[in-house]
Amino acid sequence: MSARRLLFITAVLALCTHTMAFADGFAGLGGDARGFAEVAPEKRLVFPEDFGAHPSFRIEWWYLTANLKDASGVSYGVQWTLFRQAREPGPERKGWTNQNVWMGHAAVTSANEHLFSETLARGGVGQAGVSAEPFRAWIDDWRFAALDDSPSAGLSRLRVSANGSNFRYTLDLTTDKPLVLHGKDGFSRKSDRGQASYYYSQPFFTAEGVLVIGGREVKVSGQAWMDREWSSQPLAPDQKGWDWFSLHLSSGEKVMLFRLRSETARGFCAGTWIAADGAPQPLEGNDIALTTLSETNLAGRTLPTTWKVQVKSRGLEIETAPLNANSWMATRFPYWEGPVSFSGSHQGEGYLEMTGY
């Protein structure tokens, strides 16, 4: 066995040990974060710098979901995610001594199928990474990158691609809307005890491209939502998972909502109402109500897959339904992620993610 192969296996085993901590907070993030950078409310996000990686923080991700339709109106969903996790704090080391582990998730969802793939990479050797200007995110041959190579291109034109054992996709994304900073200028509180992350989104992408499912090519178009988040301890010790919605309203407005579930206290809710021109308005927890309407049994777990969602100040009262209730990501950190539609006071589509069940 080569030294490189041994080092990579060591990195994978280190990542897998974090899986056991998942029930106590994503990647153990409800625990001790000493030595890692802290999220501070006075920081202002800076672009394009904050498109890139933040190795002084313990965890971050680049996340894309897309609600798509083919020419006959059949619905599909696409997910592309890149995670970076530092196994220990300190200056970033070079080569095979680098302390970062990268993980990619990709999925394609239809009413009848939920296909997903996962890939792992060790940091420091070029197998995975992110550059800010121009924006490039990659792991193996999966790519999420600016189509324009000029340094000032930003996120206005991107291409995303990934593949699994029975699927692949390539989508082109365009937008002329501003980025949306969640919370207070990107400082997103996750509890009443100080936990927080830096969090921004681009929820206004128009998407067009091709899915290949089991050898069948499907041309699709629709809308996509990118999330960027980084922190060192976004969960309190008693928080066990979250329920997160990204909603595209037919009016052109967007809504992001999340609830962090606690074993000892009321769940912590927050969100952002996003006007059609991109202007954000933070939503406080007492303005949000998330109620389970029906559940689905998956992988030995019971998950709430149909929801009543209310934002009282905006007159939003909707019921969400999954495109495919079996949108279970049976990855090293298992979770539910899939497209939803909704009706009631407002109509539209979006995505639901549920972790920690």
C-alpha positions in Angstrom: 0.0 0.0 0.0 1.4 3.4 -1.0 2.0 6.1 1.6 -0.5 8.4 -0.2 -3.1 5.7 -0.2 -2.5 5.1 3.5 -2.8 8.8 4.3 -6.1 9.0 2.4 -7.6 6.1 4.2 -6.5 7.7 7.5 -8.4 10.8 6.5 -11.5 8.9 5.5 -11.5 7.0 8.8 -11.1 10.3 10.7 -14.1 11.6 8.8 -16.1 8.5 9.5 -15.5 8.8 13.3 -17.3 12.1 13.1 -20.4 10.3 11.9 -20.9 8.8 15.3 -21.1 12.4 16.7 -23.9 13.3 14.3 -26.7 12.6 16.7 -25.1 15.1 19.1 -24.9 17.8 16.5 -23.7 17.9 12.9 -20.1 16.7 12.8 -19.9 17.2 16.6 -20.5 20.9 16.3 -22.4 21.1 19.5 -19.1 20.4 21.3 -15.9 22.2 22.1 -14.7 24.6 19.3 -11.6 26.0 21.1 -8.8 26.9 18.7 -11.1 27.6 15.7 -12.2 31.1 14.6 -15.3 32.5 16.1 -18.3 34.0 14.3 -18.6 37.7 15.3 -21.6 40.0 14.7 -19.4 43.0 13.8 -17.7 41.4 10.8 -18.9 42.4 7.4 -18.8 40.0 4.5 -16.5 40.9 1.6 -16.8 39.7 -1.9 -15.3 38.0 -3.9 -13.2 36.9 -0.9 -16.1 35.2 0.9 -16.9 33.1 -2.2 -13.8 31.1 -1.2 -12.8 28.9 1.7 -12.3 29.9 5.3 -9.8 27.4 6.7 -9.6 29.0 10.2 -13.3 27.9 10.7 -14.2 24.3 11.4 -17.0 23.7 8.9 -18.4 25.3 5.8 -20.4 24.4 2.7 -21.3 25.5 -0.8 -24.9 24.3 -1.5 -27.0 24.4 -4.6 -30.6 23.1 -5.1 -32.6 23.4 -8.2 -36.3 22.9 -9.0 -36.6 21.9 -12.7 -39.1 20.8 -15.3 -38.8 19.1 -18.7 -40.6 20.2 -21.8 -43.8 18.4 -20.8 -43.9 19.8 -17.3 -42.5 16.8 -15.4 -40.7 18.0 -12.2 -37.2 17.1 -11.1 -34.8 18.3 -8.4 -31.0 18.6 -8.4 -28.6 19.0 -5.4 -24.9 19.8 -5.5 -23.0 20.2 -2.2 -19.4 20.6 -1.2 -18.4 20.4 2.5 -15.1 21.3 4.1 -14.3 20.2 7.6 -11.1 20.8 9.6 -10.3 17.9 11.9 -8.2 20.2 14.2 -7.5 23.9 14.5 -4.3 25.8 13.6 -2.6 27.2 10.5 -3.5 25.3 7.3 -0.8 22.8 6.5 0.5 21.9 3.1 0.2 18.6 1.1 -0.8 15.3 2.8 -0.4 16.8 6.3 -3.4 19.2 5.6 -6.0 18.9 8.3 -9.1 19.4 6.0 -11.4 16.7 4.7 -13.7 17.5 1.8 -17.0 15.8 1.1 -19.3 16.1 -1.9 -23.0 15.1 -2.2 -25.0 15.1 -5.5 -28.5 14.0 -6.2 -31.3 13.9 -8.8 -34.9 13.5 -7.7 -38.0 12.7 -9.6 -41.4 11.5 -8.5 -40.3 7.9 -8.8 -36.5 8.0 -8.1 -34.1 9.6 -5.7 -30.5 9.0 -6.9 -27.5 10.3 -5.0 -23.8 10.0 -4.8 -21.1 10.9 -2.3 -17.3 11.5 -2.7 -14.5 12.2 -0.2 -11.2 14.0 -0.6 -8.2 14.9 1.5 -7.3 18.6 1.6 -3.9 19.9 0.5 -3.4 17.8 -2.6 -5.6 19.4 -5.2 -8.3 16.8 -5.3 -10.9 19.2 -3.9 -11.0 22.9 -3.1 -12.5 26.3 -3.7 -11.0 29.5 -5.2 -12.7 32.8 -4.8 -11.8 34.9 -7.9 -12.8 33.6 -10.4 -15.1 31.3 -8.4 -14.3 27.6 -8.6 -15.5 24.7 -6.4 -14.6 21.1 -7.2 -14.1 17.6 -5.8 -12.9 15.0 -8.2 -14.6 15.7 -11.5 -17.6 17.5 -9.9 -17.5 21.2 -10.7 -19.4 24.4 -9.7 -17.7 27.3 -11.3 -18.0 30.7 -13.0 -18.3 30.5 -16.8 -16.5 33.8 -17.1 -12.8 33.6 -16.2 -12.4 37.3 -15.5 -11.6 38.2 -11.9 -14.7 40.4 -11.5 -17.2 37.7 -12.9 -18.7 37.0 -9.5 -21.6 34.5 -9.4 -23.6 35.9 -12.3 -22.9 33.0 -14.7 -22.1 29.6 -13.4 -22.0 25.9 -14.5 -22.5 23.0 -12.2 -22.0 19.3 -12.9 -21.8 16.0 -11.1 -22.4 12.3 -11.6 -23.3 9.1 -9.8 -23.6 5.4 -10.7 -26.9 5.9 -12.5 -27.1 9.7 -13.2 -25.3 12.8 -14.3 -26.2 16.4 -14.9 -24.9 19.7 -16.2 -26.7 23.0 -15.5 -26.0 26.6 -16.6 -27.0 29.2 -14.0 -27.6 32.9 -14.6 -28.7 35.8 -12.4 -28.7 39.6 -12.3 -29.9 39.9 -8.7 -27.8 40.8 -5.7 -26.6 38.3 -3.0 -28.9 38.0 0.0 -27.3 38.3 3.5 -29.2 36.4 6.2 -29.6 37.5 9.8 -27.9 40.9 10.4 -25.6 41.5 7.4 -24.8 37.8 7.1 -24.5 37.1 10.9 -27.1 34.3 11.4 -27.9 33.4 14.9 -28.6 29.7 15.6 -29.5 29.8 19.3 -30.2 32.2 22.2 -26.8 31.1 23.7 -24.4 32.6 21.2 -24.2 30.0 18.4 -24.1 31.6 15.0 -22.8 31.3 11.4 -22.0 33.5 8.5 -24.7 32.9 5.9 -25.6 34.3 2.5 -27.5 33.0 -0.5 -28.1 33.6 -4.2 -31.7 32.4 -4.5 -32.4 34.0 -8.0 -30.6 31.7 -10.4 -32.3 30.7 -13.6 -31.2 27.2 -14.5 -31.1 25.3 -17.8 -29.3 22.1 -18.8 -29.5 18.3 -19.1 -30.1 15.4 -16.7 -29.1 11.9 -17.7 -31.0 9.3 -15.6 -30.3 5.6 -16.3 -29.1 6.5 -19.8 -32.1 8.7 -20.6 -31.3 12.3 -21.4 -33.8 15.0 -20.2 -33.5 18.7 -21.0 -34.7 20.8 -18.1 -35.1 24.4 -17.0 -36.2 26.1 -13.8 -34.8 28.0 -10.8 -32.0 27.3 -8.4 -30.8 28.5 -5.0 -27.3 28.6 -3.7 -26.4 28.8 0.0 -23.0 29.6 1.5 -22.4 29.1 5.2 -19.4 28.7 7.5 -18.9 28.5 11.3 -17.0 26.7 14.0 -20.0 25.9 16.3 -23.4 26.6 14.8 -25.2 24.3 17.2 -25.7 24.4 20.9 -25.0 21.1 22.8 -28.7 20.3 23.2 -29.6 21.0 19.5 -29.9 17.7 17.6 -30.7 18.7 14.0 -32.6 21.1 11.8 -35.5 21.6 9.4 -34.7 24.0 6.6 -36.9 25.4 3.8 -36.0 27.4 0.7 -39.1 28.6 -1.1 -39.6 30.1 -4.5 -43.0 31.9 -4.4 -44.9 32.4 -7.7 -44.9 36.1 -7.0 -41.1 36.2 -7.5 -40.4 36.5 -3.7 -38.3 34.0 -1.9 -38.4 32.7 1.7 -35.7 30.9 3.8 -36.8 29.4 7.1 -35.1 27.1 9.6 -35.8 25.5 12.9 -33.1 24.0 15.1 -34.6 21.3 17.3 -33.7 21.0 20.9 -34.2 18.2 23.4 -34.5 20.6 26.4 -35.9 23.8 25.0 -38.2 25.2 22.3 -36.8 25.0 18.9 -35.0 28.0 17.6 -36.5 29.5 14.4 -35.4 32.2 12.1 -35.6 33.1 8.5 -35.5 35.7 5.7 -38.3 37.1 3.5 -36.7 38.2 0.2 -38.5 40.6 -2.1 -38.6 40.0 -5.8 -35.8 42.6 -6.3 -33.6 40.8 -3.7 -34.1 43.1 -0.7 -34.1 40.9 2.5 -36.1 41.2 5.6 -35.1 39.1 8.7 -37.9 37.0 10.2 -37.9 36.4 14.0 -38.8 33.1 15.6 -42.1 34.2 17.0 -43.2 35.1 13.5 -42.7 31.5 12.2 -44.7 28.4 12.8 -43.8 25.0 11.4 -46.2 22.1 12.0 -46.0 18.5 10.9 -49.0 17.3 8.9 -47.8 13.8 7.9 -44.8 11.5 8.4 -42.9 9.0 6.4 -41.0 6.0 7.7 -37.5 5.7 6.1 -34.4 3.9 7.0 -35.7 3.0 10.5 -36.7 6.7 11.1 -39.9 8.6 11.2 -39.6 11.9 9.3 -42.2 14.7 8.9 -42.4 15.1 5.1 -45.6 17.2 4.8 -45.7 20.5 6.6 -47.8 23.5 7.4 -45.6 26.6 7.2 -46.7 30.0 8.5 -45.1 33.5 8.5 -47.7 35.5 10.4 -46.4 39.0 9.5 -46.6 38.2 5.8 -49.9 36.3 5.7 -48.1 33.2 4.5 -49.9 30.0 5.4 -49.0 27.1 3.1 -48.9 23.3 3.0 -45.8 21.7 1.5 -45.7 18.3 -0.2 -42.6 16.4 -1.3 -42.0 15.5 -4.9 -40.7 12.2 -3.6 -41.1 11.3 0.1 -38.3 8.9 -0.2 -35.6 11.6 -0.7 -33.3 10.0 1.9 -29.6 10.7 1.5 -28.1 7.5 2.9 -24.6 9.1 3.1 -22.1 9.1 6.0 -24.1 11.9 7.5 -27.6 10.7 6.6 -30.4 13.2 6.1 -33.5 14.0 4.0 -33.2 16.5 1.1 -35.6 16.9 -1.7 -37.8 19.2 -3.8 -41.3 20.3 -2.5 -44.3 22.1 -3.9 -46.7 24.2 -1.8 -50.1 25.8 -2.0 -52.4 27.8 0.2 -52.1 31.6 0.7 -49.1 31.4 -1.8 -48.1 28.9 -4.4 -44.7 27.8 -5.6 -41.9 25.2 -5.1 -38.6 24.8 -3.2 -36.5 22.5 -1.2 -36.7 20.9 2.3 -33.7 19.6 4.3 -34.1 17.7 7.5 -31.1 16.4 9.6 -30.7 14.7 13.0 -33.7 12.4 12.8 
